[in-house]
Amino acid sequence: MKPILLMIVVTLLAACQTTQGADEQDEVGQRPNIIIMGEDADKDTVPRNSRVYKRVLDALVNEMNDEGFNVYDETAVTLDDFAQGRVRRTDAEIIDIARSVQRPPIDVAVIYSIYAHAQERGYTNKLHVRIAGRLLNVRSGRRLGNFEVEMPEPANVAPDCSRKCVLEAVGRDARVLARDLGAVLARKLDDVVRR
């Protein structure tokens, strides 16, 4: 009887170990649910209702999707329970929204800000564009990484460049920067997931 009982206990322990190992592998290999959100409370940032903001958002989403992350659209997952189209949102508001989303539960928020300004020189305008981004575990508040990108040289536009012309130039540069930022943040997040 004792040998049979011992064999059953050993078999059960081995089964538990195998199951536990599989669960840990699933957890380690599982990709987090991500939401990408713009923080535009600073008056020097490009607001959310700008086409520049949309170009940056789309580029970041593409980079994260290309890296295999589960990226959810902020509007789609907040449509029923939150006011839409708000601009100049604070960090606290953004984090609260990300934490409040239940379907799907959001694990990581990619929070970014776009800074753009022009230096008027009389003969040309120099456009400076910079994007700062960070990864935040929305449950624990732990910062998982951050990065900042800017154009190596400012873009030149004619002094009589209209608002539309300036927005196109800023958007073109911002989209390129967003791809770089997205690639770096995706690598950082991938490193965190693999740990």
C-alpha positions as CSV (number, residue, x, y, z in Angstrom):
1,M,0.0,0.0,0.0
2,K,2.8,2.4,0.9
3,P,4.6,2.0,-2.4
4,I,1.4,2.7,-4.3
5,L,0.7,5.8,-2.1
6,L,4.2,6.9,-2.6
7,M,3.9,6.5,-6.4
8,I,0.7,8.5,-6.4
9,V,2.2,11.3,-4.4
10,V,5.3,11.5,-6.6
11,T,3.1,11.5,-9.7
12,L,0.9,14.3,-8.3
13,L,4.0,16.3,-7.4
14,A,5.5,15.9,-10.8
15,A,2.2,16.9,-12.4
16,C,2.0,20.0,-10.2
17,Q,5.6,21.0,-11.2
18,T,4.8,20.5,-14.9
19,T,1.6,22.6,-14.6
20,Q,3.3,25.3,-12.6
21,G,6.2,25.5,-15.1
22,A,3.7,25.8,-18.0
23,D,1.8,28.6,-16.2
24,E,5.1,30.5,-15.6
25,Q,6.1,30.1,-19.2
26,D,2.7,31.4,-20.4
27,E,3.0,34.4,-18.0
28,V,6.5,35.2,-19.2
29,G,5.7,34.8,-22.8
30,Q,2.4,36.7,-22.7
31,R,2.2,40.1,-24.3
32,P,0.7,42.9,-22.2
33,N,-2.4,44.8,-23.2
34,I,-1.3,48.3,-24.3
35,I,-3.1,51.6,-24.7
36,I,-1.3,54.6,-26.3
37,M,-2.2,58.0,-24.9
38,G,-1.1,61.5,-25.5
39,E,-0.4,63.8,-22.6
40,D,-1.0,67.3,-23.7
41,A,-1.6,69.3,-20.4
42,D,1.6,71.4,-21.0
43,K,0.6,74.4,-23.2
44,D,3.8,73.8,-25.2
45,T,2.7,70.4,-26.4
46,V,0.7,69.7,-29.5
47,P,-2.9,69.1,-28.5
48,R,-4.8,65.8,-29.0
49,N,-7.1,67.3,-31.5
50,S,-4.3,68.1,-34.0
51,R,-3.6,66.1,-37.1
52,V,0.1,66.0,-36.0
53,Y,-1.1,64.2,-32.9
54,K,-2.9,61.6,-35.0
55,R,0.1,61.0,-37.3
56,V,2.3,60.4,-34.2
57,L,-0.4,58.1,-32.6
58,D,-0.7,56.1,-35.8
59,A,3.1,55.6,-36.1
60,L,3.4,54.5,-32.5
61,V,0.5,52.1,-32.9
62,N,2.1,50.6,-36.0
63,E,5.5,50.1,-34.3
64,M,4.0,48.4,-31.3
65,N,1.8,46.2,-33.5
66,D,4.7,45.3,-35.7
67,E,6.5,44.1,-32.5
68,G,3.6,41.8,-31.7
69,F,2.1,43.8,-28.8
70,N,-1.7,43.9,-28.1
71,V,-2.5,47.5,-28.8
72,Y,-6.0,48.8,-28.1
73,D,-7.5,51.9,-29.4
74,E,-8.2,54.4,-26.7
75,T,-11.5,55.7,-28.2
76,A,-12.8,52.2,-28.8
77,V,-12.2,50.9,-25.3
78,T,-13.4,54.1,-23.5
79,L,-16.3,55.0,-25.8
80,D,-19.1,54.0,-23.5
81,D,-17.8,55.3,-20.1
82,F,-15.7,58.3,-20.7
83,A,-16.0,61.8,-22.3
84,Q,-14.5,61.8,-25.8
85,G,-12.4,64.4,-27.5
86,R,-11.0,66.0,-24.4
87,V,-7.7,68.0,-24.8
88,R,-5.1,69.2,-22.4
89,R,-5.4,66.1,-20.2
90,T,-3.2,65.7,-17.2
91,D,-1.1,62.7,-16.3
92,A,-3.5,61.9,-13.5
93,E,-6.5,61.8,-15.8
94,I,-4.7,59.6,-18.4
95,I,-3.5,57.1,-15.7
96,D,-7.0,57.0,-14.2
97,I,-8.6,56.3,-17.6
98,A,-6.0,53.5,-18.4
99,R,-6.6,51.9,-14.9
100,S,-10.4,52.1,-15.3
101,V,-10.6,50.2,-18.6
102,Q,-11.9,46.8,-17.8
103,R,-12.4,45.2,-21.2
104,P,-9.7,44.4,-22.0
105,P,-7.8,45.2,-18.8
106,I,-4.9,47.5,-19.7
107,D,-1.4,46.5,-18.4
108,V,0.8,49.2,-19.9
109,A,0.2,52.7,-21.0
110,V,2.5,54.3,-23.6
111,I,2.2,58.0,-22.7
112,Y,3.8,60.5,-25.0
113,S,4.0,64.3,-25.6
114,I,4.8,66.1,-28.8
115,Y,6.7,69.4,-28.5
116,A,7.0,71.7,-31.6
117,H,8.0,75.3,-31.9
118,A,9.3,77.6,-34.7
119,Q,12.1,80.0,-34.6
120,E,11.4,82.9,-36.8
121,R,14.6,84.2,-38.6
122,G,13.1,86.6,-41.1
123,Y,14.5,84.7,-44.1
124,T,13.2,81.3,-42.9
125,N,11.5,79.6,-40.0
126,K,13.3,76.8,-38.2
127,L,10.9,74.1,-36.9
128,H,12.0,72.1,-33.9
129,V,10.1,68.9,-33.1
130,R,10.6,66.6,-30.1
131,I,8.6,63.7,-28.8
132,A,8.9,62.3,-25.2
133,G,7.5,58.9,-24.4
134,R,7.3,56.6,-21.4
135,L,6.0,53.2,-20.5
136,L,3.9,52.9,-17.3
137,N,2.6,49.8,-15.6
138,V,-0.9,51.1,-14.9
139,R,-1.6,48.8,-12.0
140,S,1.6,49.3,-10.0
141,G,2.6,52.7,-11.3
142,R,6.1,51.4,-12.0
143,R,7.9,53.2,-14.8
144,L,9.1,50.6,-17.3
145,G,11.2,52.9,-19.5
146,N,11.2,56.2,-21.2
147,F,12.9,57.8,-24.2
148,E,13.0,61.1,-26.1
149,V,13.6,61.7,-29.8
150,E,14.1,64.9,-31.7
151,M,15.2,65.9,-35.2
152,P,18.9,66.2,-35.5
153,E,18.5,69.5,-37.3
154,P,15.4,71.8,-37.4
155,A,13.4,71.8,-40.6
156,N,13.3,75.0,-42.7
157,V,10.1,76.4,-43.9
158,A,9.5,79.7,-45.8
159,P,8.7,82.7,-43.6
160,D,5.3,83.0,-45.3
161,C,4.5,79.3,-44.7
162,S,0.8,79.1,-43.7
163,R,-0.5,77.3,-40.7
164,K,-1.4,74.4,-42.9
165,C,2.1,74.4,-44.3
166,V,3.7,74.4,-40.8
167,L,1.4,71.6,-39.6
168,E,2.4,69.4,-42.6
169,A,6.1,70.0,-42.0
170,V,5.7,69.3,-38.3
171,G,3.6,66.2,-39.0
172,R,6.1,64.8,-41.4
173,D,8.9,65.2,-38.9
174,A,6.8,64.0,-36.0
175,R,5.7,60.8,-37.9
176,V,9.4,59.9,-38.5
177,L,10.3,60.6,-34.9
178,A,7.3,58.6,-33.7
179,R,8.5,55.5,-35.6
180,D,11.9,55.8,-33.9
181,L,10.3,56.3,-30.5
182,G,7.9,53.4,-31.0
183,A,10.7,51.1,-32.0
184,V,12.8,52.0,-28.9
185,L,9.8,51.8,-26.5
186,A,8.8,48.4,-28.0
187,R,12.3,47.1,-27.5
188,K,12.3,48.3,-23.9
189,L,8.9,46.8,-23.2
190,D,10.0,43.5,-24.9
191,D,13.0,43.4,-22.5
192,V,10.7,43.9,-19.5
193,V,8.3,41.2,-20.7
194,R,11.2,38.7,-21.2
195,R,12.6,39.2,-17.7
